[in-house]
């Protein structure tokens, strides 16, 4: 904006009465994206209605921000009178760092959520009355992003308890974990089915297809997921004095899990390479189909012993059979191949390694 002498001045947005600038910015941070603002910000969320107008019959009501709760209550009373139109106007001018006009505003007629304790109890009741319960948990953009490091692998507060209480109420529970990376999963052995969805596009439609059986979940784990944070082999992920040591050497990822398991360490909740579909498979003994100093080819017959067609990912791991003067993993992935077969059909998978281990 410009002053009377024509010079440019920075525009300063003034928070509405009763709402501090910090409260409003904090609310905007929480409400950006697809998640509902936290309970601790709900009062600010209601008060941030800068101007609320209600028209009923021939009258009009105007309300400032600090008075918006009474305005909403008045609107609720008027909407109960059939045939009387109600008009609500919301004016909101966000002030965001960097000047980016990104915000989400919600107009709600009734409170949707109760307290966390009330919602957990309601989830238990719904699960107990259902033939099959479906629980969706996962990370959000506030704790998982390409631009930040996660301080923990735990699910957000309350989600683990939600899963456990629903499982206790209904043993026929499917747990959906929607995240872009590993989270701690202490309960997979208790759940009949766990589905990892990896932030898919058109989440609802995709999930419905997989749960209904129209589509088979055919992925395999690219990482190892722990049952407890204490089981994770590597936690030093930030440089110290400008240096980050990879003390595990060649034992990175699943190799370190295998080395620790061979020494009596904990097993992961979901190991690298794991994945199930809607069919069953039998894998015959592998055979070396071809070999040279530059390449090894392994062939193996795979039979679909299930009731429907499906896909299977055959994986070949190799290990040394004699002692070595060099440090070697317990075993490591040589190659993998995807096969598809109908019930009763046998197909041959060929797995190639461009650089066989020596």
C-alpha positions as CSV (number, residue, x, y, z in Angstrom):
1,X,0.0,0.0,0.0
2,X,1.1,3.6,-0.4
3,X,1.1,6.5,2.2
4,X,-0.2,9.9,1.5
5,X,3.2,11.1,0.2
6,X,3.2,8.2,-2.3
7,X,6.0,6.1,-0.7
8,X,5.4,2.3,-0.5
9,X,4.7,0.9,2.9
10,X,4.5,-2.7,4.0
11,X,0.9,-3.8,4.6
12,X,0.4,-4.9,8.2
13,X,-2.6,-7.2,8.8
14,X,-4.1,-6.7,12.3
15,X,-5.5,-9.7,14.0
16,X,-9.2,-9.5,14.8
17,X,-10.1,-8.6,18.4
18,X,-9.5,-11.3,20.9
19,X,-7.0,-13.2,18.6
20,X,-3.3,-12.6,18.9
21,X,-1.0,-12.8,15.9
22,X,0.7,-15.8,17.3
23,X,-2.6,-17.6,17.8
24,X,-3.7,-16.9,14.3
25,X,-0.4,-18.0,12.7
26,X,-0.3,-21.1,14.8
27,X,-3.8,-22.0,13.7
28,X,-2.9,-21.5,10.1
29,X,0.1,-23.7,10.4
30,X,-2.1,-26.5,11.9
31,X,-4.9,-26.1,9.4
32,X,-2.8,-26.2,6.2
33,X,-3.3,-29.4,4.3
34,X,-5.8,-32.2,4.7
35,X,-5.7,-32.6,8.5
36,X,-8.3,-31.2,10.9
37,X,-6.8,-28.6,13.4
38,X,-5.9,-30.0,16.7
39,X,-8.3,-29.8,19.7
40,X,-6.0,-27.2,21.3
41,X,-6.7,-24.8,18.4
42,X,-10.4,-25.3,18.1
43,X,-11.3,-22.2,20.1
44,X,-8.9,-20.1,18.0
45,X,-10.5,-21.7,14.9
46,X,-13.9,-20.5,15.9
47,X,-12.8,-17.1,17.0
48,X,-11.0,-16.3,13.8
49,X,-14.3,-15.7,12.1
50,X,-13.5,-12.1,11.4
51,X,-17.0,-11.0,10.4
52,X,-20.1,-13.2,10.7
53,X,-23.4,-12.0,9.3
54,X,-26.7,-13.7,9.7
55,X,-29.9,-12.7,7.9
56,X,-33.2,-14.1,9.1
57,X,-36.5,-12.7,8.0
58,X,-36.0,-8.9,7.7
59,X,-33.2,-8.6,10.2
60,X,-29.4,-8.8,10.0
61,X,-26.8,-9.5,12.6
62,X,-23.1,-8.6,12.4
63,X,-20.6,-10.0,14.8
64,X,-16.9,-9.3,15.4
65,X,-14.3,-12.1,15.8
66,X,-14.3,-12.2,19.6
67,X,-18.1,-12.5,19.4
68,X,-18.3,-15.2,16.7
69,X,-19.2,-18.1,19.0
70,X,-22.4,-16.3,20.0
71,X,-23.1,-15.6,16.3
72,X,-22.7,-19.3,15.4
73,X,-25.0,-20.2,18.3
74,X,-27.6,-17.7,17.0
75,X,-27.4,-19.2,13.5
76,X,-27.9,-22.6,14.9
77,X,-31.1,-21.5,16.7
78,X,-32.4,-19.8,13.5
79,X,-31.7,-22.8,11.3
80,X,-34.0,-24.9,13.4
81,X,-36.9,-22.7,12.2
82,X,-38.1,-24.3,8.9
83,X,-38.5,-22.0,6.0
84,X,-36.4,-19.2,7.3
85,X,-33.3,-18.5,5.1
86,X,-29.9,-18.0,6.7
87,X,-27.0,-16.3,5.0
88,X,-23.5,-16.5,6.5
89,X,-20.6,-14.4,5.2
90,X,-17.1,-15.2,6.2
91,X,-14.2,-12.7,5.7
92,X,-10.7,-13.8,6.5
93,X,-7.4,-12.2,5.7
94,X,-4.5,-14.6,6.5
95,X,-1.1,-13.3,7.3
96,X,1.4,-16.0,6.4
97,X,5.2,-16.1,6.3
98,X,6.5,-15.2,2.9
99,X,3.2,-13.8,1.8
100,X,1.8,-17.1,0.5
101,X,-2.1,-17.0,0.7
102,X,-2.5,-20.6,1.7
103,X,-5.2,-21.5,4.2
104,X,-8.2,-23.7,4.7
105,X,-11.4,-22.4,6.3
106,X,-14.2,-24.6,7.6
107,X,-17.8,-23.8,8.3
108,X,-19.4,-26.4,10.5
109,X,-22.9,-26.6,11.8
110,X,-22.1,-29.1,14.6
111,X,-19.1,-30.2,16.4
112,X,-17.8,-33.4,14.6
113,X,-15.3,-34.7,17.1
114,X,-15.3,-35.3,20.8
115,X,-12.4,-35.5,23.2
116,X,-9.7,-38.1,22.4
117,X,-11.1,-40.3,25.2
118,X,-14.6,-40.0,23.8
119,X,-13.4,-40.8,20.2
120,X,-11.4,-43.9,21.4
121,X,-14.5,-45.2,23.2
122,X,-16.6,-44.5,20.2
123,X,-14.2,-46.4,18.0
124,X,-14.3,-49.4,20.3
125,X,-18.1,-49.4,20.2
126,X,-18.2,-49.2,16.4
127,X,-15.6,-52.0,16.1
128,X,-17.5,-54.3,18.5
129,X,-20.7,-53.9,16.5
130,X,-19.0,-54.4,13.1
131,X,-18.5,-57.6,11.2
132,X,-15.1,-56.2,10.0
133,X,-13.3,-53.1,11.4
134,X,-11.0,-51.0,9.2
135,X,-8.6,-48.6,11.0
136,X,-6.6,-46.0,9.1
137,X,-3.5,-44.6,10.8
138,X,-0.4,-42.9,9.4
139,X,1.8,-39.8,9.3
140,X,0.9,-36.3,8.3
141,X,2.6,-33.5,6.4
142,X,3.5,-31.9,9.8
143,X,5.8,-34.8,10.8
144,X,6.9,-36.3,7.4
145,X,8.2,-34.2,4.6
146,X,11.2,-34.1,2.2
147,X,12.4,-31.0,3.9
148,X,12.6,-32.2,7.5
149,X,14.0,-35.1,9.4
150,X,11.7,-37.1,11.6
151,X,12.7,-37.2,15.3
152,X,10.9,-40.4,15.9
153,X,9.5,-43.4,14.0
154,X,6.4,-43.6,16.2
155,X,2.9,-42.9,14.8
156,X,1.3,-39.6,16.0
157,X,-0.1,-39.5,19.5
158,X,-3.1,-41.8,20.1
159,X,-2.9,-43.9,16.9
160,X,-1.2,-46.9,18.4
161,X,-3.7,-47.0,21.2
162,X,-6.5,-46.7,18.7
163,X,-5.2,-49.7,16.8
164,X,-4.8,-51.8,20.0
165,X,-8.3,-50.9,21.3
166,X,-10.0,-51.7,18.0
167,X,-8.2,-55.0,17.7
168,X,-9.3,-55.9,21.2
169,X,-12.9,-55.0,20.4
170,X,-13.0,-56.8,17.0
171,X,-10.4,-59.5,16.1
172,X,-11.5,-59.2,12.5
173,X,-9.7,-55.8,12.0
174,X,-7.8,-54.6,8.9
175,X,-5.2,-51.9,9.8
176,X,-4.2,-49.4,7.1
177,X,-0.9,-47.6,7.6
178,X,-0.6,-44.6,5.3
179,X,2.9,-43.2,5.4
180,X,5.8,-42.4,3.1
181,X,8.4,-44.2,5.2
182,X,8.9,-46.6,8.0
183,X,7.0,-46.3,11.3
184,X,7.1,-48.5,14.4
185,X,4.6,-51.3,14.2
186,X,4.3,-53.2,17.5
187,X,1.1,-55.0,16.6
188,X,1.2,-56.7,13.2
189,X,1.3,-60.2,14.8
190,X,-2.1,-59.3,16.4
191,X,-3.8,-57.9,13.3
192,X,-5.3,-60.4,10.8
193,X,-4.3,-58.0,8.0
194,X,-2.0,-54.9,7.7
195,X,-1.9,-52.9,4.5
196,X,0.8,-50.3,3.8
197,X,-0.4,-47.7,1.3
198,X,2.5,-45.2,0.8
199,X,0.4,-42.0,0.2
200,X,-1.4,-43.2,-3.0
201,X,-3.2,-40.9,-5.4
202,X,-7.0,-41.3,-5.2
203,X,-6.6,-43.0,-1.9
204,X,-10.3,-43.8,-1.3
205,X,-10.8,-45.5,-4.7
206,X,-7.6,-47.4,-4.5
207,X,-8.2,-48.6,-1.0
208,X,-11.7,-49.7,-1.9
209,X,-10.4,-51.8,-4.8
210,X,-7.8,-53.5,-2.7
211,X,-10.0,-54.3,0.2
212,X,-12.8,-55.6,-2.0
213,X,-10.4,-57.8,-3.9
214,X,-10.9,-56.1,-7.3
215,X,-7.2,-55.4,-7.2
216,X,-4.4,-57.4,-5.6
217,X,-1.8,-55.7,-3.4
218,X,1.4,-56.7,-5.1
219,X,4.1,-54.6,-3.6
220,X,7.2,-55.8,-1.7
221,X,8.9,-54.0,1.1
222,X,11.8,-51.7,0.0
223,X,12.7,-51.0,3.6
224,X,12.7,-52.8,7.0
225,X,10.1,-51.7,9.6
226,X,10.8,-52.2,13.3
227,X,8.5,-53.4,16.1
228,X,10.1,-50.9,18.5
229,X,12.4,-48.0,18.2
230,X,15.0,-49.7,20.4
231,X,15.4,-52.4,17.8
232,X,16.5,-50.0,15.0
233,X,20.2,-50.7,14.3
234,X,21.2,-47.2,13.3
235,X,20.1,-44.0,15.0
236,X,23.0,-41.6,14.3
237,X,21.8,-39.9,11.2
238,X,23.1,-36.3,11.8
239,X,26.7,-35.2,11.3
240,X,28.8,-34.5,14.4
241,X,31.4,-31.8,13.8
242,X,30.7,-32.0,10.1
243,X,31.2,-35.7,9.9
244,X,28.7,-38.6,9.6
245,X,30.3,-42.0,10.2
246,X,28.6,-45.1,8.6
247,X,29.9,-47.3,11.4
248,X,27.9,-50.3,10.0
249,X,30.1,-50.4,7.0
250,X,28.6,-52.7,4.3
251,X,25.9,-53.9,6.6
252,X,23.3,-51.3,5.6
253,X,19.6,-51.7,6.0
254,X,18.3,-55.2,5.9
255,X,21.9,-56.6,6.0
256,X,22.4,-55.1,9.5
257,X,19.1,-56.6,10.6
258,X,20.2,-60.0,9.4
259,X,23.6,-59.7,11.1
260,X,22.0,-58.8,14.4
261,X,19.4,-61.6,14.1
262,X,22.2,-64.1,13.5
263,X,23.7,-62.9,16.8
264,X,20.4,-63.3,18.6
265,X,19.0,-59.8,18.1
266,X,15.4,-58.8,17.5
267,X,13.5,-59.6,14.4
268,X,11.8,-56.8,12.5
269,X,8.0,-56.3,12.4
270,X,8.1,-56.3,8.6
271,X,11.3,-57.4,6.9
272,X,12.8,-56.1,3.7
273,X,11.3,-57.9,0.6
274,X,8.1,-59.0,2.4
275,X,4.7,-58.8,0.8
276,X,1.5,-60.8,0.4
277,X,-1.2,-61.0,-2.2
278,X,-4.5,-62.8,-2.5
279,X,-3.1,-66.1,-3.8
280,X,-0.7,-68.8,-2.6
281,X,2.6,-69.9,-4.2
282,X,5.0,-72.9,-4.1
283,X,8.6,-72.3,-5.2
284,X,10.7,-75.3,-6.4
285,X,14.4,-75.7,-5.8
286,X,16.4,-73.1,-7.8
287,X,19.0,-74.1,-10.3
288,X,21.9,-72.3,-11.9
289,X,20.8,-71.9,-15.5
290,X,23.9,-70.1,-16.7
291,X,27.0,-68.7,-15.2
292,X,30.2,-66.9,-16.0
293,X,32.6,-64.5,-14.5
294,X,30.3,-61.6,-15.5
295,X,26.8,-63.0,-15.0
296,X,24.8,-65.6,-13.1
297,X,21.3,-66.7,-14.1
298,X,19.1,-68.7,-11.6
299,X,15.9,-70.4,-12.8
300,X,13.1,-71.5,-10.5
301,X,9.7,-72.9,-11.1
302,X,6.8,-71.1,-9.3
303,X,3.3,-72.6,-9.0
304,X,0.1,-70.7,-8.1
305,X,-1.6,-72.9,-5.6
306,X,-4.3,-70.4,-4.7
307,X,-7.8,-69.8,-5.8
308,X,-7.3,-66.8,-8.1
309,X,-4.8,-65.4,-10.5
310,X,-2.1,-63.3,-9.0
311,X,1.5,-61.9,-9.0
312,X,4.5,-63.0,-7.1
313,X,7.9,-61.5,-6.7
314,X,10.6,-64.1,-6.5
315,X,13.8,-63.0,-4.7
316,X,17.2,-64.7,-4.7
317,X,19.6,-64.1,-1.8
318,X,23.2,-65.4,-1.7
319,X,25.7,-66.0,1.0
320,X,29.2,-67.3,1.3
321,X,29.6,-71.0,2.2
322,X,33.2,-70.7,3.3
323,X,35.1,-68.4,5.6
324,X,36.4,-65.2,4.1
325,X,39.2,-62.8,5.0
326,X,36.8,-60.0,4.0
327,X,33.8,-58.7,5.9
328,X,30.7,-60.1,4.2
329,X,26.9,-59.8,4.9
330,X,25.1,-62.8,6.3
331,X,23.3,-62.8,2.9
332,X,22.4,-60.2,0.3
333,X,19.9,-59.8,-2.5
334,X,21.2,-61.1,-5.8
335,X,18.1,-60.4,-8.0
336,X,14.4,-60.6,-8.3
337,X,11.8,-61.4,-10.9
338,X,8.0,-60.9,-11.2
339,X,5.8,-63.8,-12.3
340,X,2.0,-63.9,-12.9
341,X,0.0,-67.1,-13.1
342,X,-3.5,-68.5,-12.9
343,X,-4.6,-71.1,-10.3
344,X,-2.7,-74.3,-10.9
345,X,-0.4,-72.8,-13.4
346,X,3.4,-73.2,-13.2
347,X,5.8,-70.6,-14.6
348,X,9.5,-70.2,-14.6
349,X,11.2,-67.2,-13.0
350,X,14.7,-66.2,-14.2
351,X,16.8,-64.1,-12.0
352,X,19.9,-62.5,-13.3
353,X,22.9,-61.0,-11.6
354,X,25.2,-58.8,-13.6
355,X,28.0,-59.0,-10.9
356,X,27.9,-62.3,-9.0
357,X,29.5,-62.3,-5.6
358,X,33.0,-63.7,-5.3
